[in-house]
Amino acid sequence: MKQEPRFFSAKQFNRIAFDAAHAIAKYSKFMRLVDKTFQKQIMLAVSGVNKCSICSYVHTKSLLKSGASNEELKMLYEGKFENLDENITFALVFSEHYADQGGNYDQEAFEKVIEYYGKNKAYGIMATIKMIMFGNTNGIALGNLGARLKFKKNKNSKFFTDLYNGPFAYILLPLFLLINLFTKKRIY
């Protein structure tokens, strides 16, 4: 059974987009410490929580190309990490927590991520999570707009919110990026 994607209000989207812009402006160098496959695993886990079909498709396809099995992909999407490499599991659980809480994560949980992976890699993991949260909010909105064109409106879809979170995001993100380039670095 296909589940409906999560709904993100314009206010939630603004915070998520601003956080993603902040991650790009201030923490992208730390993302290099997280290998590409690990980043895609995080992205698929977050997309599984948010039910973004566009992002899930893209990250599944990418992970398949890198050699992931169908079983591993299913576990990542469904949040069942017990049979995965222990070195990635901690970040995946935190990623799901972050997505489930809509970005209002438990600071103590992130402190444990820092303890486990080290500060710089933990910042790379957090930047990855913030980027996919933006991708999910944008992808869900674009998917909702596409569904409307097919006369298959999603239950939680609101036209103007989807327009704002979807196409309008390509104006907002560069604006938020500029703001973050010229502001003081915030600590995660």
C-alpha contacts under 8 A as a table, 3 or more apart, distances in Angstrom:
res1	aa1	res2	aa2	distance
3	Q	51	K	7.00
4	E	51	K	6.80
4	E	154	N	6.91
4	E	155	K	7.28
4	E	156	N	7.88
5	P	50	N	6.01
5	P	51	K	4.50
5	P	52	C	5.84
5	P	53	S	7.81
5	P	140	I	6.56
6	R	50	N	5.35
6	R	51	K	6.36
6	R	52	C	7.82
6	R	140	I	7.69
6	R	156	N	7.73
7	F	140	I	7.99
7	F	156	N	6.07
7	F	157	S	7.06
8	F	11	K	7.98
8	F	12	Q	5.82
8	F	13	F	6.16
8	F	137	T	6.53
9	S	12	Q	5.14
9	S	13	F	6.09
9	S	161	T	6.52
10	A	13	F	4.89
10	A	14	N	6.10
10	A	161	T	5.88
10	A	164	Y	6.84
10	A	165	N	6.51
11	K	14	N	5.18
11	K	15	R	6.58
12	Q	15	R	5.32
12	Q	16	I	6.19
12	Q	102	G	7.96
13	F	16	I	5.00
13	F	17	A	5.87
13	F	134	F	7.59
13	F	137	T	6.66
13	F	165	N	6.35
14	N	17	A	5.16
14	N	18	F	5.95
15	R	18	F	5.07
15	R	19	D	6.04
16	I	19	D	5.09
16	I	20	A	6.15
16	I	103	G	7.41
16	I	130	K	7.07
16	I	133	M	6.64
16	I	134	F	5.77
17	A	20	A	5.04
17	A	21	A	6.12
17	A	134	F	5.53
17	A	169	A	7.90
17	A	172	L	7.70
17	A	173	L	6.20
17	A	176	F	7.39
18	F	21	A	5.08
18	F	22	H	6.10
18	F	173	L	7.24
18	F	176	F	5.57
18	F	177	L	7.55
19	D	22	H	4.94
19	D	23	A	6.16
19	D	130	K	6.32
20	A	23	A	4.98
20	A	24	I	6.25
20	A	127	A	7.25
20	A	130	K	5.03
20	A	131	M	4.96
20	A	133	M	7.74
20	A	134	F	6.20
21	A	24	I	5.08
21	A	25	A	6.09
21	A	173	L	6.34
21	A	174	P	7.69
21	A	176	F	5.77
21	A	177	L	4.68
21	A	180	N	6.70
22	H	25	A	5.10
22	H	26	K	5.84
22	H	27	Y	7.46
22	H	176	F	7.74
22	H	177	L	6.61
22	H	180	N	5.45
22	H	181	L	7.85
23	A	26	K	5.45
23	A	27	Y	4.88
23	A	28	S	6.11
23	A	127	A	5.02
23	A	130	K	6.88
23	A	131	M	7.28
24	I	27	Y	5.89
24	I	28	S	4.99
24	I	127	A	7.39
24	I	131	M	7.94
24	I	177	L	7.45
25	A	28	S	6.69
25	A	177	L	6.40
25	A	180	N	6.16
25	A	181	L	5.62
26	K	29	K	7.81
26	K	180	N	7.75
26	K	181	L	7.50
26	K	185	K	6.52
27	Y	30	F	5.51
27	Y	31	M	7.03
27	Y	123	Y	6.77
27	Y	124	G	6.78
27	Y	127	A	6.32
28	S	31	M	5.15
28	S	32	R	7.30
28	S	124	G	7.03
28	S	127	A	6.81
29	K	32	R	5.74
29	K	33	L	7.82
29	K	124	G	7.57
30	F	33	L	5.49
30	F	34	V	7.51
30	F	120	N	5.81
30	F	121	K	6.12
30	F	123	Y	6.05
30	F	124	G	4.30
30	F	127	A	7.83
31	M	34	V	5.37
31	M	35	D	7.97
31	M	121	K	7.28
31	M	123	Y	7.43
31	M	124	G	3.93
31	M	125	I	6.72
31	M	127	A	6.61
31	M	128	T	6.69
32	R	35	D	6.68
32	R	124	G	7.12
33	L	120	N	7.58
33	L	121	K	5.58
33	L	124	G	6.43
34	V	38	F	6.33
34	V	39	Q	6.32
34	V	121	K	6.45
34	V	124	G	6.18
34	V	125	I	6.73
35	D	38	F	5.38
35	D	39	Q	6.27
36	K	39	Q	5.00
36	K	40	K	6.23
37	T	40	K	5.10
37	T	41	Q	6.21
37	T	63	L	6.82
37	T	66	S	7.26
38	F	41	Q	5.01
38	F	42	I	6.26
38	F	88	I	7.17
39	Q	42	I	5.14
39	Q	43	M	6.13
39	Q	125	I	7.53
39	Q	128	T	6.44
40	K	43	M	4.87
40	K	44	L	6.05
40	K	59	H	5.84
40	K	62	S	7.49
40	K	63	L	6.75
41	Q	44	L	5.17
41	Q	45	A	6.20
41	Q	59	H	7.76
41	Q	63	L	7.59
41	Q	76	L	6.81
41	Q	92	L	7.64
42	I	45	A	5.15
42	I	46	V	6.25
42	I	91	A	7.41
42	I	92	L	5.73
42	I	95	S	6.50
42	I	128	T	7.46
42	I	129	I	6.94
43	M	46	V	5.22
43	M	47	S	6.02
43	M	55	C	7.99
43	M	59	H	6.91
43	M	128	T	7.37
43	M	129	I	6.80
43	M	132	I	5.73
44	L	47	S	4.94
44	L	48	G	6.03
44	L	55	C	7.43
44	L	56	S	5.76
44	L	59	H	5.82
44	L	60	T	6.96
44	L	76	L	6.42
44	L	77	Y	5.92
45	A	48	G	5.09
45	A	49	V	6.65
45	A	76	L	5.24
45	A	77	Y	5.22
45	A	78	E	7.51
45	A	79	G	6.41
45	A	92	L	6.54
45	A	95	S	7.02
45	A	96	E	6.37
46	V	49	V	5.23
46	V	50	N	6.37
46	V	95	S	6.09
46	V	96	E	5.58
46	V	99	A	5.82
46	V	129	I	7.32
46	V	132	I	7.15
46	V	133	M	7.26
47	S	50	N	5.06
47	S	51	K	5.58
47	S	52	C	5.35
47	S	53	S	7.65
47	S	55	C	6.25
47	S	56	S	5.69
47	S	77	Y	7.31
47	S	132	I	7.54
47	S	133	M	7.92
47	S	136	N	6.40
48	G	51	K	5.05
48	G	52	C	6.99
48	G	56	S	6.93
48	G	76	L	7.63
48	G	77	Y	4.61
48	G	78	E	6.28
48	G	79	G	7.43
49	V	77	Y	7.73
49	V	78	E	7.98
49	V	96	E	6.48
49	V	99	A	6.42
49	V	100	D	6.41
50	N	99	A	6.93
50	N	100	D	7.64
50	N	136	N	6.86
51	K	56	S	7.72
51	K	140	I	7.98
52	C	55	C	5.53
52	C	56	S	6.04
52	C	136	N	5.59
52	C	137	T	7.89
52	C	139	G	6.36
52	C	140	I	5.37
53	S	56	S	5.00
53	S	57	Y	6.02
53	S	139	G	7.80
53	S	140	I	7.40
53	S	143	G	7.80
54	I	57	Y	5.29
54	I	58	V	6.39
54	I	139	G	5.94
54	I	140	I	7.39
54	I	143	G	7.14
55	C	58	V	5.13
55	C	59	H	6.08
55	C	135	G	7.11
55	C	136	N	6.41
55	C	139	G	6.62
56	S	59	H	5.36
56	S	60	T	5.83
56	S	77	Y	7.88
57	Y	60	T	5.20
57	Y	61	K	6.07
58	V	61	K	5.29
58	V	62	S	6.26
59	H	62	S	4.99
59	H	63	L	6.06
60	T	63	L	5.15
60	T	64	L	6.08
60	T	73	L	6.71
61	K	64	L	5.13
61	K	65	K	6.35
62	S	65	K	5.17
62	S	66	S	6.44
63	L	66	S	4.96
63	L	67	G	6.42
63	L	68	A	5.47
63	L	73	L	7.76
64	L	67	G	5.18
64	L	68	A	4.96
64	L	69	S	6.79
64	L	70	N	7.78
65	K	68	A	7.36
68	A	72	E	6.28
68	A	73	L	6.79
69	S	72	E	5.18
69	S	73	L	6.35
70	N	73	L	5.12
70	N	74	K	6.17
71	E	74	K	5.10
71	E	75	M	6.21
72	E	75	M	5.09
72	E	76	L	6.18
72	E	84	L	7.46
73	L	76	L	5.11
73	L	77	Y	6.15
74	K	77	Y	5.22
74	K	78	E	6.00
75	M	78	E	5.18
75	M	79	G	5.77
75	M	80	K	4.71
75	M	81	F	6.09
76	L	79	G	5.22
76	L	80	K	6.31
76	L	81	F	6.61
77	Y	80	K	7.87
79	G	93	V	7.81
79	G	96	E	7.57
80	K	83	N	7.78
81	F	84	L	5.32
81	F	89	T	6.13
81	F	92	L	7.80
81	F	93	V	7.99
82	E	89	T	7.75
84	L	88	I	7.49
84	L	89	T	6.63
85	D	88	I	5.79
85	D	89	T	6.42
86	E	89	T	5.13
86	E	90	F	7.19
87	N	90	F	6.86
88	I	91	A	5.58
88	I	92	L	6.29
89	T	92	L	5.02
89	T	93	V	6.16
90	F	93	V	5.31
90	F	94	F	6.34
90	F	113	V	7.19
91	A	94	F	5.07
91	A	95	S	5.95
91	A	113	V	6.79
91	A	125	I	7.22
92	L	95	S	4.88
92	L	96	E	6.23
93	V	96	E	5.22
93	V	97	H	6.27
94	F	97	H	4.91
94	F	98	Y	6.10
94	F	109	A	7.13
94	F	110	F	7.38
94	F	113	V	7.62
95	S	98	Y	5.10
95	S	99	A	6.24
95	S	129	I	6.34
96	E	99	A	5.10
96	E	100	D	5.85
97	H	100	D	5.07
97	H	101	Q	6.09
97	H	105	Y	6.75
98	Y	101	Q	5.31
98	Y	102	G	6.21
98	Y	103	G	5.08
98	Y	104	N	6.66
98	Y	105	Y	5.05
98	Y	129	I	7.81
99	A	102	G	4.95
99	A	103	G	5.96
99	A	133	M	7.12
100	D	103	G	7.69
101	Q	104	N	5.20
101	Q	105	Y	6.01
102	G	105	Y	7.69
105	Y	109	A	7.63
105	Y	110	F	7.76
106	D	109	A	5.29
106	D	110	F	6.69
107	Q	110	F	5.11
107	Q	111	E	6.24
108	E	111	E	4.92
108	E	112	K	6.44
109	A	112	K	5.19
109	A	113	V	6.57
110	F	113	V	4.86
110	F	114	I	6.31
111	E	114	I	5.00
111	E	115	E	6.24
112	K	115	E	4.90
112	K	116	Y	6.09
113	V	116	Y	5.12
113	V	117	Y	6.00
113	V	118	G	7.58
113	V	122	A	6.01
114	I	117	Y	5.41
114	I	118	G	4.83
114	I	119	K	4.86
114	I	120	N	7.97
114	I	121	K	7.71
114	I	122	A	5.14
114	I	123	Y	7.91
115	E	118	G	5.55
115	E	119	K	7.29
117	Y	120	N	7.97
117	Y	121	K	5.84
117	Y	122	A	5.74
118	G	121	K	5.73
118	G	122	A	5.98
119	K	122	A	5.12
119	K	123	Y	6.19
120	N	123	Y	5.12
120	N	124	G	6.38
121	K	124	G	4.86
121	K	125	I	6.21
122	A	125	I	4.97
122	A	126	M	6.15
123	Y	126	M	4.97
123	Y	127	A	6.04
123	Y	188	Y	7.41
124	G	127	A	5.06
124	G	128	T	6.16
125	I	128	T	5.07
125	I	129	I	6.27
126	M	129	I	5.04
126	M	130	K	6.20
126	M	188	Y	7.96
127	A	130	K	5.11
127	A	131	M	6.14
128	T	131	M	5.18
128	T	132	I	6.32
129	I	132	I	5.30
129	I	133	M	6.12
130	K	133	M	5.08
130	K	134	F	6.42
131	M	134	F	5.24
131	M	135	G	6.28
132	I	135	G	4.63
132	I	136	N	5.88
133	M	136	N	5.03
133	M	137	T	6.19
134	F	137	T	5.26
134	F	138	N	6.08
135	G	138	N	5.18
135	G	139	G	5.74
136	N	139	G	4.91
136	N	140	I	5.80
137	T	140	I	5.33
137	T	141	A	6.29
137	T	165	N	6.64
137	T	166	G	7.79
138	N	141	A	5.23
138	N	142	L	6.20
138	N	165	N	5.47
138	N	166	G	4.87
138	N	167	P	7.92
138	N	169	A	7.02
139	G	142	L	5.09
139	G	143	G	5.95
139	G	166	G	7.00
140	I	143	G	4.99
140	I	144	N	6.06
140	I	166	G	7.84
141	A	144	N	5.02
141	A	145	L	6.25
141	A	157	S	7.92
141	A	161	T	7.73
141	A	162	D	4.43
141	A	163	L	6.99
141	A	165	N	5.75
141	A	166	G	4.87
142	L	145	L	5.08
142	L	146	G	6.16
142	L	162	D	6.82
142	L	163	L	7.78
142	L	165	N	7.94
142	L	166	G	5.04
142	L	167	P	7.27
143	G	146	G	4.98
143	G	147	A	6.10
144	N	147	A	5.02
144	N	148	R	6.29
144	N	153	K	6.73
144	N	154	N	6.28
144	N	157	S	6.24
144	N	162	D	6.76
145	L	148	R	5.10
145	L	149	L	6.56
145	L	159	F	7.31
145	L	162	D	6.56
145	L	163	L	7.41
146	G	149	L	5.18
146	G	150	K	6.69
147	A	150	K	5.10
147	A	151	F	6.26
147	A	152	K	5.01
147	A	153	K	5.48
147	A	154	N	7.05
148	R	151	F	4.80
148	R	152	K	5.47
148	R	153	K	4.86
148	R	154	N	7.85
149	L	152	K	7.53
150	K	153	K	7.97
153	K	157	S	6.75
154	N	157	S	5.27
157	S	161	T	7.84
157	S	162	D	6.93
158	K	161	T	5.40
158	K	162	D	5.99
159	F	162	D	5.17
159	F	163	L	6.12
160	F	163	L	4.92
160	F	164	Y	6.06
161	T	164	Y	5.02
161	T	165	N	5.96
162	D	165	N	5.08
162	D	166	G	5.51
163	L	166	G	5.09
163	L	167	P	5.91
163	L	168	F	6.36
164	Y	167	P	6.53
164	Y	168	F	4.88
164	Y	169	A	6.49
165	N	168	F	6.21
165	N	169	A	5.53
166	G	169	A	5.56
166	G	170	Y	7.87
167	P	170	Y	5.97
167	P	171	I	7.97
168	F	171	I	5.53
168	F	172	L	6.56
169	A	172	L	4.88
169	A	173	L	5.84
170	Y	173	L	5.70
170	Y	174	P	7.01
171	I	174	P	6.06
171	I	175	L	6.63
172	L	175	L	5.08
172	L	176	F	6.06
173	L	176	F	5.06
173	L	177	L	5.99
174	P	177	L	4.84
174	P	178	L	6.20
175	L	178	L	5.22
175	L	179	I	6.41
176	F	179	I	5.06
176	F	180	N	6.18
177	L	180	N	5.09
177	L	181	L	6.13
178	L	181	L	5.11
178	L	182	F	6.66
179	I	182	F	5.58
179	I	183	T	6.39
180	N	183	T	5.14
180	N	184	K	7.66
